[in-house]
Amino acid sequence: MSEKIGVAVRYTVLVLISLAMAFPFYWMVTSGLKTNDEIWQFPPTFFPENIHWNNYADAWNAAPFARYMFNSIFVAVSICVIQVINGSMMAYALTHMKFRLKNPFTAMVLIGYMIPSTAVYLPSYMILNNLHLLDSYAGLIISNCVSVFSIFLLRQAFMQVSHELVEAGQLDGASHFRILWTIMSPLIRSSFAVMILITFIDQYNNYFWPMLITKDPDLRLVSAGLRGFFVEGGAYGLAWPQIMAASAFTIAPLLILFVFAQKTIMQSVNMSAGVNKN
């Protein structure tokens, strides 16, 4: 009986936590359907008295959000693809290859993980300027094509794979490149999914660095576009339903990505838990 009570308590706590996490999204979506007076009234209403779907259309037409979302998705997807390739090769080399100064090099990578990204903005800006990559898609993508976090995450995943698989592949005459992509990578696809999800969210919402290296309005990402709509468009304090509506449809790609990656992410969590338990 006590065990059933414990399970019921755990599920109740999990449900309450889930509702607390989901409530801001619910409030944002429903606020996009209200009037400005309804948003500010007290006590607040949890659902609009009259649904104003036109708020979403007005917000979509008030600024080029289609362009902003395309820019963010294109840049984020490109960075994810490049980081998967770079991070996989680096992580594989650090875990399943032997070379001189391997340990010091691994330590350098891990130390680099502790350096704040803002600390390298100035040298990175100067490099992009010398390469004539400022104010371009190439500058946005190339400046983020290597991630210490991705290398660290994939390194931890590769460490869970037995080195005997690499040795077996070498005995069969396979190169390291083939072993990486045909033998090792399928085994850690859940870690790839986690890395891609985190990287996509980070790059999709990136604000300060893209604003620093781009001035062309056509290259704005979603975060900068929302800020422009909020301040430059005169919506500050005046059009909160449209602001909430714009925030709601701009995060839709992130929610869709999470829905599709959820199963793979849970497999990664279960695999990690099993390894730690053993």
N, C-alpha and C positions, 0 to 999 in steps of 0.2 A: 504493500500500500504506500509506504514511504517513498519507494522508487517511482511509482506513478505520480505522486505529488511533486517529486523533484523534476520529473520530465515535464509536467504541466507548467511548473514555475519557469523552467528554462525556455519552453516554447512561448510562454507569455512575455517573458523579458525580450526574447528575440522579435516577437511581433511588435512590441512597443518601440523597440529600437528601429525596426524597419519603418514603422509609421513616422517616427521622428525624422528619419532620413528622407522619406518620400514627401513629407509635408511641404518643404520649401518649393519643390517642383510643382506640386499641386497648387500651391498659392500663386506661383508665378503664372501658370497656365490659366487659372481662373481669373486672376487679376487682369490678364489680357482681354478678358471678355466683359469686364466691368466698365463703368464710367469712372471718371476721375473722382467724383464725389463719393462713390461707393468705396473706392480704395482707401480714402482718408476718413471715412465715417467711423464713429465709435458708439457702441461696440462693433467690431468688424463683422462683415458677412462672409460666410465660407463659400457661398455660391452666388453669382450675380442674379439680381431680380429679373433682369432682362438680358439675354445673351446678345452681345454685340460682336458678331463675327467680323464686322467691318474693321475692327481695330487691327486685326492681323493683316488684312488687305492694305489698310492705310500705312501700317508700319513697313510692309514689304515694298510698297510703291514710294515711300518717302525717301528712301536711300537705296543705292544699288546693292542690296544684301545678297542677291544672286551672285554678283561679282565677288563680294567679300567671301562668301562661302566657298565659291569655286577656288579662289586663291588659297584659302586655308586648307581645303581638302587636297588640292594639287600639291602644295608645298609639304603638307604633313605626310601624304602617301609617298612622295618621292624620298623624303628623309627616312621614313620607315624602311623602304626597300634598300636604300644605301646602307643604313645602319645594320640591317640584318646581315648583309654581305660582309661589311667591314667587321662588325662585332663577332660574327661567327668565326671568321678566319683568325682574328686575334685571340678569341677565347680558346679555340681549338689549339692554336700554337702554344698558348700558356699552360695548357693542361695535358696535351698528348704528344707534344714534340719535345725533343731534347736539343738544346743549343746553349752556347756559352752565355753567361750573365742572365740566364732565364729568371732566377729568383730576384736579382736586383731590378730587372725590367718589370716583373710582376709587381714588386713593391712600388715602383714609380707609377704604375697604372693605378694602384690602389690609393696612393697619396694624391694623385690627380683628382680622385673622386671627392676629396675633401676641400678642393679649391673652389670657392664660389664662382659661379659663371660670370658675375659682374666684374670680377677681378681681371678677366681677359678681354673685356669689351674693347678697351682702347687699342691693344695690339691687334686684335682681330679686325677692328675697323680700319686700321692703317694698312693691314695686309690686303683687305678687300679693295681699298682705295688704290693701292699700287697695282692690283690686278684688274682694275676697272670693272669691278663687279658690284659696285654700289648701285642701288636703285634698280635691281634686276631680280628675276626669279633665280638665276644661277647663284647670286650672292646669298639669297635666303636659304637655298638648299645646301650649297657647298659649305657654308659656315657652320652647318649643323650635321654634317655627314658622319661625324665620329662622335660617339657618346661613351664616356667612361662608365656611366651607369649601365648601358647596354652590354659593354664588355664584361663588367663585373657580374651582371645577372646571368649571362650566357656561360661565363666561366664556372659559376656555381652549378649550373645545369650540366655542363660537360664533365665536371668532377664526379657526378653521380653515375656516369656511364663507365663501365669497365674498360680498362686499357686493353684487355684481351681482344676486344672487337677490333681495335686498331691493328694489333699484331696479326690477327687472323686475316684482315684485309690486305696487309702488306705481304703476307705469305702467298696470297692469291694474286699478287702482282698489281694490286690497286695503288694508285697514287694517293697522297694525302688529300688532294683536292676531291677525288672521287669518294674516299672514305668519309670525308666531312659531309658531303651533300647527299650521298646515297645510303650511308649506314648510320652516321651519328645524328644528323639533323632530324630525320623522322622520329627518333627516340625522344627528342626534347621539343617537339612541336608545341606542346603546351607552354613551355617557357618562351618560345617565340611569340605565342599569342599574347602572353602577359607583357612582354617587351613592346610589342607593336601597339597594344592598347595604351600603355603608359606613355609611349613616345608620341603616339597620335594625339592623345589628349593634351600633352604638354605643348606640342607644336601648333595644334589647332588653336589653343588659347594663348599662344605666345604674343606678348604685347610690346615689351620695352625694346628688345633687340630688333624686331622688324621695323618699329617706328624710328629706330636710330639709323638704320642703313637704307631706308626707303623714304622717298618724299612724294613719289608719284601716287596720286589717289587711286589709280587703277591697280596698284599693287597692295592696297590695304588688306590686312587680314581681318577676321571677324571681330577680334577684340578692339582693334583700332576703329573699325567701322561702327561698332556699337558706341564707342566713345564719341566719335564724330556726330552720330545721330543724337546722342544724349546732350551734347554741349553745343556743337557748331550749328546743328539744325534747329536750335531754339526749343528743344523738347525738355530742357532742364526745368523740372518743377511744374510743367504744364501738360505734358502728355504721358503720364505714367502708364495708362493702359497700353499705349503703343510701345513704350519702352519694355514693358513686361512681355508683350506679344513678340517683339523682336528678339528678346532674350530667349523666349521659349523656342521659336523655330530655328534659332542659330545653334542651340545645343542638341537639336534633333539628331544630327549625324553621330554625335557621341553616344547617345542612347541607343541608336540602331546598331552601332558597332559593338557596344557592350552586350546587347541581346544576342548577337550572333557569336560573340566570343565567350559568353558566359560558361558554356559547357566545357570548353577547352581550359578555361581558367580554373574551374573547379577540379578538373583532372590534375592540373599542376599542383594545386593545393593538396589534394589527396596523395599525390606522389611524394611531395615533400614531407608530408606528415608520416607516410610510411617509411621513408628513409630515416627520418629522425627517430622514429619508434624503434627501428631495428638497431 
